[in-house]
Amino acid sequence: MPARPSEARRRLGLIVLLAGGFLPPVDFFIVNVALPSIHAGLNTAPAETQLVISAYAAGYAVFLITGGRLGDLYGRRLMFILGMTGFGLANLICGIAQSPVQLLAGRVVLGLCAAMVQPQVLATMRALYTEERELARAMSLYGIMMGMAAFTGQFAGGALIAWNPFDLGWRVVFLLKLPLCAAMVAAAWHLLPETSATQRVRLDFGGAALLSLALACLVLPLSLGRDRGWPGWVFAVLAIAPVIIAVFLRFEAWLTARGGMPLVDLRLFAIPTFRRGILVGTLFFFTTSFYFLFGIYQQMGRGVPPLWTGLAIMPYGIGLFLGPVCTAHLVRLRPRLLSIGMAIQVSFYTVVGGLIWFGVDGWVLSATVFLAGFGQGIAFPRLFNTVLGDIPPHQAGLAAGILNSALQVGAAISAACIGSLFFSVLGDGSGERAYGHAFAVAQWTLTAALAVAALIAIPPRRKRVTPSP
């Protein structure tokens, strides 16, 4: 491990990490509001519109653990710089795309580069701040940064398209990030200390390839099937996915038995809280489809301009930001904050669907959207505690990587499945009522998945030990 950097160097490094970690989630939120403009500009089919989200989430999910391993092997500072450089170039590819295929290819690369950046942020923060109190403060800043990313991205997407600098249209949401990425690369080069661990591991390329293939067999058929009229190949490919997952599990077990370093350490799944947390996390990020379907409903259903669409969804980002801030001091409730937050989110998600079904708008809808985001903000930080609570310290980084991958898998599957349901219900319909009906059905379906996750998240009662007489 390199020598411990000075306090000033650590603070500057933390600023660079938080600024760099801010860009990948902003990319997700900013694109949601831009989807209808992308649909109009590139004449994308509904399935291709869904894949703009799914492609990013899939690339991100598959490469997160491998991205973390690359940091251990070649240096976290170096991987942060390379990942941020690739992130900028991928945004350039998306910004100049002339066809849906080019845009989707850029989005996959964008997800891969984001997955190279994000693990270095958390791993470097852990290395810079080894004392518990310091680390807790740094992680709190990380949580606030994530909330700000949601808040900023949702508003910025609509504002940029409405502003339309240089007549770039939807392309501005990608091209504007180029100077920001360049600034992050320069800052990291000069200010970010190297914290790479001394352990050297071999990358599990076989596991990464199998997991990528399994995810593709799930996401692509679900995204493309409706537009193709659900041909036989869709179900054939879906049927192959469980087989590939089984092969992946056997391969990981074989690699572990030989003393190798698998992409996923299957021994972690013997820990009950970890198993429960991973399942909850996968279902938890089904909420992803809410963001882009809400934007499509507002712009294509109600004819709301992009700027006002960003303002309409902004209360969700504010709630996501305020949730952890308002509950950080509730020490006695911490074990139950995950289930409490998810219960609030499920309740108000249900109400959001009902309000849009009946065409209710204005402050009532805004307040309900805010409370749904507030519930998610309460739950999200506690999800990491649930997963990592019983994990041995030396495996905490790997466990966090698996959880992040599970979250993105849930996001990719949600965008594909719930998105397909939305467009199936919509059919050839048009206008606010048709879009509102399709949104409500899709919203209640993803809410059902979240309700299941909320029930699983309820901590089991600890058995009381009766003292011997």
C-alpha positions in Angstrom: 0.0 0.0 0.0 1.4 3.4 -0.9 2.4 5.8 1.9 -0.6 7.6 3.6 -1.2 10.9 1.9 -1.4 14.2 3.8 -4.7 15.6 5.1 -4.7 18.2 2.4 -4.1 15.6 -0.3 -6.9 13.4 1.1 -9.4 16.3 1.0 -8.5 17.2 -2.5 -8.6 13.6 -3.5 -12.1 13.3 -1.9 -13.3 16.3 -3.9 -12.1 14.7 -7.2 -13.7 11.4 -6.3 -17.0 12.9 -5.5 -17.0 15.1 -8.6 -16.0 12.1 -10.8 -18.6 9.8 -9.1 -21.2 12.4 -9.7 -21.1 12.0 -13.5 -22.3 8.4 -14.1 -25.6 8.8 -12.1 -26.2 12.2 -13.7 -25.9 10.5 -17.0 -28.7 8.1 -16.1 -31.1 10.7 -14.9 -30.3 13.3 -17.6 -31.0 10.8 -20.4 -34.4 9.8 -19.0 -35.9 13.2 -19.6 -34.3 13.3 -23.1 -35.8 10.0 -24.3 -38.8 11.5 -26.1 -36.5 13.9 -27.9 -34.2 11.0 -28.9 -37.2 9.1 -30.1 -38.2 12.0 -32.3 -34.7 12.9 -33.5 -33.5 9.4 -34.5 -36.9 7.9 -35.2 -36.2 5.1 -32.7 -38.7 2.2 -32.3 -40.2 1.8 -28.8 -37.9 -1.2 -28.1 -34.8 0.9 -29.1 -36.0 3.7 -26.8 -36.1 1.2 -23.9 -32.6 -0.1 -24.9 -31.2 3.4 -24.5 -31.7 2.8 -20.7 -31.1 -1.0 -20.7 -27.9 -0.8 -22.7 -26.3 1.5 -20.2 -27.5 -0.4 -17.2 -26.5 -3.8 -18.7 -22.9 -2.6 -19.6 -22.7 -1.1 -16.1 -23.9 -4.2 -14.3 -21.7 -6.7 -16.1 -18.4 -4.7 -15.7 -18.8 -3.3 -12.1 -17.0 -6.2 -10.3 -14.4 -6.5 -13.1 -13.8 -2.7 -12.9 -13.0 -3.0 -9.2 -10.6 -5.8 -9.9 -8.8 -3.8 -12.5 -8.3 -1.1 -9.9 -6.7 -3.6 -7.6 -4.5 -5.0 -10.3 -3.3 -1.9 -12.2 -4.0 1.0 -9.8 -7.2 2.8 -8.8 -6.0 6.2 -9.8 -5.0 4.9 -13.3 -8.3 3.1 -13.7 -10.2 6.2 -12.6 -8.4 8.3 -15.2 -8.8 5.7 -18.0 -12.5 5.1 -17.1 -13.2 8.9 -17.1 -11.4 9.3 -20.4 -13.5 6.4 -21.9 -16.6 8.0 -20.4 -15.9 11.2 -22.2 -15.3 9.4 -25.5 -18.4 7.3 -25.2 -20.4 10.5 -24.6 -18.9 11.8 -27.8 -20.0 8.7 -29.7 -23.6 9.1 -28.3 -23.6 12.8 -29.1 -22.7 12.4 -32.8 -24.7 9.2 -33.4 -26.6 9.2 -36.6 -28.6 6.0 -36.1 -30.2 4.1 -33.2 -27.5 1.4 -33.5 -24.7 3.9 -33.1 -26.4 5.4 -30.1 -27.0 2.0 -28.4 -23.4 1.0 -29.0 -22.2 4.2 -27.4 -24.5 3.6 -24.5 -23.1 0.2 -23.9 -19.5 1.6 -23.9 -20.7 4.4 -21.6 -22.0 1.8 -19.1 -18.7 -0.1 -19.3 -16.6 3.0 -18.6 -18.9 4.1 -15.8 -18.4 0.7 -14.2 -14.6 1.3 -14.4 -15.0 4.7 -12.6 -17.5 4.0 -9.9 -15.7 1.1 -8.0 -12.5 3.2 -7.8 -14.5 6.0 -6.1 -15.7 3.8 -3.2 -12.5 1.8 -2.9 -10.2 4.9 -2.8 -12.5 6.5 -0.2 -12.1 3.4 2.0 -8.4 3.5 1.6 -8.1 7.3 2.3 -10.3 7.2 5.4 -9.4 4.2 7.5 -10.9 5.4 10.8 -14.6 4.6 11.3 -15.7 8.2 12.0 -13.8 9.6 9.0 -15.1 6.9 6.7 -18.7 7.5 7.9 -18.4 11.2 7.2 -17.0 10.5 3.7 -19.7 8.0 2.9 -22.3 10.5 4.1 -20.9 13.0 1.6 -21.1 10.2 -1.1 -24.8 9.7 -0.3 -25.5 13.4 -0.5 -23.6 13.4 -3.9 -25.9 10.7 -5.2 -29.0 12.6 -4.2 -27.6 15.7 -5.8 -27.0 13.7 -9.0 -30.6 12.6 -9.1 -31.8 16.2 -8.4 -29.5 17.8 -11.0 -29.8 15.2 -13.7 -33.6 15.3 -13.7 -33.8 19.0 -14.1 -30.7 19.5 -16.3 -32.0 17.1 -19.0 -35.1 19.1 -19.6 -33.4 22.5 -19.2 -30.6 21.7 -21.7 -33.0 20.5 -24.4 -35.2 23.5 -23.8 -32.2 25.8 -24.0 -30.9 23.9 -27.1 -27.4 25.5 -27.3 -25.9 25.5 -30.9 -29.1 23.9 -32.0 -27.8 20.5 -30.8 -31.2 19.2 -29.5 -31.0 16.0 -27.5 -27.3 15.7 -28.3 -26.4 18.4 -25.8 -27.1 16.0 -22.9 -24.1 14.0 -24.0 -21.8 16.6 -25.5 -21.9 18.9 -22.6 -20.2 16.3 -20.4 -17.1 16.3 -22.6 -15.4 19.3 -20.9 -16.5 18.0 -17.5 -14.8 14.7 -18.2 -11.6 16.5 -19.4 -11.6 18.5 -16.2 -12.0 15.4 -14.1 -9.1 13.6 -15.9 -6.8 16.6 -15.4 -7.8 16.9 -11.7 -7.3 13.2 -11.0 -3.9 13.2 -12.8 -2.6 16.0 -10.5 -4.6 15.6 -7.2 -5.8 12.0 -6.8 -3.4 9.8 -4.7 -2.8 6.2 -5.6 -4.3 3.7 -3.1 -4.0 0.4 -5.0 -3.8 -2.6 -2.7 -0.8 -4.8 -2.8 -2.9 -7.9 -3.6 -2.7 -8.9 -7.3 -5.6 -10.9 -8.8 -6.3 -12.4 -12.1 -9.4 -11.3 -13.9 -12.1 -13.8 -14.4 -12.7 -13.2 -18.1 -14.7 -16.5 -18.4 -17.1 -15.5 -15.7 -17.5 -12.0 -17.1 -18.2 -13.4 -20.6 -20.8 -15.8 -19.3 -22.6 -13.2 -17.1 -22.6 -10.8 -20.0 -24.2 -13.4 -22.3 -26.8 -14.4 -19.7 -27.8 -10.7 -19.2 -28.0 -10.2 -23.0 -30.3 -13.2 -23.3 -32.6 -11.6 -20.7 -32.6 -8.0 -21.8 -32.6 -8.1 -25.6 -35.5 -10.5 -26.1 -37.7 -8.7 -23.6 -36.9 -5.3 -25.2 -37.3 -6.4 -28.8 -40.0 -9.1 -28.5 -43.0 -6.8 -28.6 -42.0 -4.9 -31.7 -41.2 -8.2 -33.5 -44.6 -9.7 -32.5 -43.1 -12.2 -30.0 -41.5 -14.6 -32.5 -40.3 -18.0 -31.5 -36.6 -17.0 -31.2 -37.5 -14.6 -28.4 -38.7 -17.4 -26.1 -35.8 -19.7 -27.3 -33.2 -17.1 -26.2 -35.0 -16.5 -22.9 -35.0 -20.3 -22.3 -31.2 -20.3 -22.8 -30.6 -17.7 -20.1 -31.1 -20.0 -17.1 -28.8 -22.6 -18.8 -26.1 -20.0 -19.1 -26.6 -18.9 -15.5 -26.2 -22.5 -14.4 -23.0 -22.8 -16.4 -21.8 -19.5 -14.9 -22.4 -20.8 -11.4 -20.6 -24.1 -12.1 -17.7 -22.2 -13.7 -17.4 -19.9 -10.6 -17.4 -22.9 -8.3 -14.8 -24.7 -10.3 -12.6 -21.6 -10.4 -12.9 -21.2 -6.6 -12.0 -24.9 -6.0 -8.8 -24.4 -8.1 -7.8 -21.4 -5.9 -8.7 -18.8 -8.5 -10.4 -15.5 -8.0 -14.0 -15.8 -9.4 -16.0 -12.8 -10.6 -18.6 -13.7 -7.9 -17.5 -15.4 -4.7 -20.4 -17.9 -4.2 -19.5 -18.4 -0.6 -20.9 -15.0 0.2 -24.4 -16.4 -0.5 -24.1 -18.6 2.5 -24.6 -15.5 4.6 -28.4 -15.0 5.1 -28.4 -11.2 5.3 -26.3 -11.0 2.1 -28.7 -13.3 0.2 -31.7 -11.3 1.4 -30.0 -8.0 0.6 -29.0 -9.0 -2.9 -32.6 -10.1 -3.7 -34.0 -6.9 -2.3 -31.5 -4.9 -4.2 -32.4 -6.5 -7.5 -36.1 -5.8 -7.1 -35.4 -2.4 -5.5 -33.9 -1.0 -8.7 -37.1 -1.9 -10.7 -37.8 1.6 -9.8 -35.7 2.6 -12.8 -38.6 2.2 -15.2 -40.5 4.9 -13.3 -38.1 7.6 -14.3 -38.2 7.1 -18.1 -41.9 6.1 -18.2 -42.9 9.3 -16.3 -40.9 11.4 -18.7 -42.5 9.6 -21.7 -46.0 10.1 -20.2 -45.3 13.8 -19.6 -43.8 14.6 -23.0 -45.5 12.2 -25.4 -48.8 11.8 -23.6 -49.4 15.3 -22.2 -47.3 17.3 -24.7 -45.2 18.9 -21.9 -42.0 20.5 -23.0 -38.7 18.9 -21.8 -37.9 21.7 -19.3 -41.3 21.3 -17.6 -40.9 17.5 -17.6 -37.6 18.0 -15.8 -39.4 20.2 -13.3 -42.2 17.7 -12.9 -39.9 14.9 -11.9 -37.5 17.1 -9.9 -39.5 16.6 -6.6 -38.5 13.0 -6.7 -34.8 13.9 -6.8 -35.4 16.4 -3.9 -37.0 13.6 -1.9 -34.2 11.2 -2.7 -31.7 13.8 -1.4 -33.6 14.7 1.8 -34.5 11.1 2.8 -31.1 10.1 4.2 -30.5 13.7 5.5 -33.6 13.6 7.7 -33.2 10.1 9.0 -29.4 10.0 9.6 -29.9 10.7 13.4 -32.6 8.0 13.9 -30.1 5.5 15.4 -32.7 3.2 17.1 -34.7 2.8 13.9 -31.7 2.1 11.6 -32.3 -1.7 11.4 -35.8 -1.0 10.1 -35.2 2.0 7.9 -34.8 -0.1 4.8 -38.3 -1.7 5.2 -39.8 1.6 6.4 -38.4 3.6 3.5 -39.6 0.9 1.0 -43.1 0.9 2.6 -43.3 4.7 2.1 -42.1 4.3 -1.5 -44.5 1.5 -2.3 -47.5 3.4 -0.8 -46.8 6.6 -2.8 -45.9 4.7 -6.0 -49.4 3.2 -5.8 -50.9 6.7 -5.4 -48.8 8.1 -8.3 -50.3 5.4 -10.6 -53.8 6.2 -9.4 -53.4 10.0 -9.8 -52.2 9.6 -13.4 -54.9 7.1 -14.2 -57.5 9.7 -13.2 -55.6 12.6 -14.9 -54.8 14.4 -11.6 -51.9 16.9 -12.0 -50.5 19.9 -10.2 -49.2 20.1 -6.6 -51.0 16.9 -5.6 -49.0 14.8 -8.1 -45.8 16.7 -7.3 -46.2 16.1 -3.5 -46.8 12.4 -4.1 -43.8 12.1 -6.4 -41.7 13.9 -3.7 -42.9 11.5 -1.0 -42.1 8.4 -3.2 -38.6 9.8 -3.7 -38.3 10.5 0.0 -39.1 6.9 0.8 -36.5 5.6 -1.6 -34.0 8.1 -0.1 -34.6 6.6 3.3 -34.2 3.0 2.1 -31.2 3.3 -0.2 -28.4 3.9 2.3 -29.7 1.1 4.6 -29.6 -1.4 1.7 -25.8 -1.3 1.8 -25.8 -1.8 5.5 -28.1 -4.8 5.2 -25.9 -6.4 2.6 -22.5 -5.6 4.3 -23.5 -6.0 7.9 -22.4 -9.6 8.3 -19.7 -9.6 5.6 -16.1 -10.2 6.7 -14.2 -6.9 6.4 -11.7 -8.2 3.8 -14.7 -9.1 1.5 -16.7 -5.9 1.9 -15.5 -4.4 -1.4 -16.4 -7.5 -3.3 -19.8 -7.7 -1.6 -20.5 -4.1 -2.4 -19.6 -4.7 -6.1 -22.0 -7.7 -6.2 -24.7 -5.5 -4.8 -24.1 -2.7 -7.3 -24.2 -5.3 -10.1 -27.5 -6.7 -8.8 -28.9 -3.2 -8.7 -28.0 -2.6 -12.3 -29.3 -6.0 -13.4 -32.6 -5.1 -11.8 -32.5 -1.7 -13.7 -31.8 -3.4 -17.0 -34.5 -6.0 -16.6 -37.0 -3.5 -15.3 -36.4 -1.1 -18.3 -36.9 -4.1 -20.6 -39.9 -5.8 -18.9 -41.9 -2.8 -17.6 -41.1 -0.8 -20.7 -42.4 -3.6 -22.9 -45.6 -3.8 -20.8 -46.1 0.0 -21.1 -45.9 0.0 -24.9 -48.0 -3.2 -25.1 -50.8 -1.6 -23.1 -50.4 1.7 -25.1 -50.7 -0.1 -28.4 -51.8 2.4 -31.1 -53.2 4.7 -28.5 -52.4 8.4 -28.3 -53.2 11.3 -26.0 -53.0 11.8 -22.3 -55.7 9.3 -21.4 -54.1 6.4 -23.3 -50.6 7.2 -22.0 -51.9 7.6 -18.5 -53.6 4.2 -18.6 -50.4 2.5 -19.9 -48.3 4.3 -17.3 -50.6 3.3 -14.4 -50.6 -0.4 -15.4 -46.8 -0.4 -15.7 -46.4 1.6 -12.5 -48.6 -0.7 -10.5 -46.7 -3.7 -11.9 -43.3 -2.4 -10.8 -44.8 -1.4 -7.5 -45.8 -5.0 -6.9 -42.2 -6.0 -7.4 -41.2 -3.3 -4.9 -43.8 -4.5 -2.4 -42.3 -8.0 -2.5 -38.9 -6.5 -1.9 -40.3 -4.5 1.0 -41.6 -7.7 2.6 -38.3 -9.5 2.2 -36.5 -6.5 3.6 -38.3 -6.7 7.0 -35.6 -7.9 9.4 -36.4 -11.2 11.1 -37.1 -11.2 14.8 -34.1 -12.2 16.8 -34.8 -15.2 19.1 -34.7 -14.3 22.8 -32.3 -16.4 24.7 -34.0 -17.6 27.9 -31.5 -17.8 30.8 -31.1 -21.1 32.4 -32.7 -21.4 35.9 
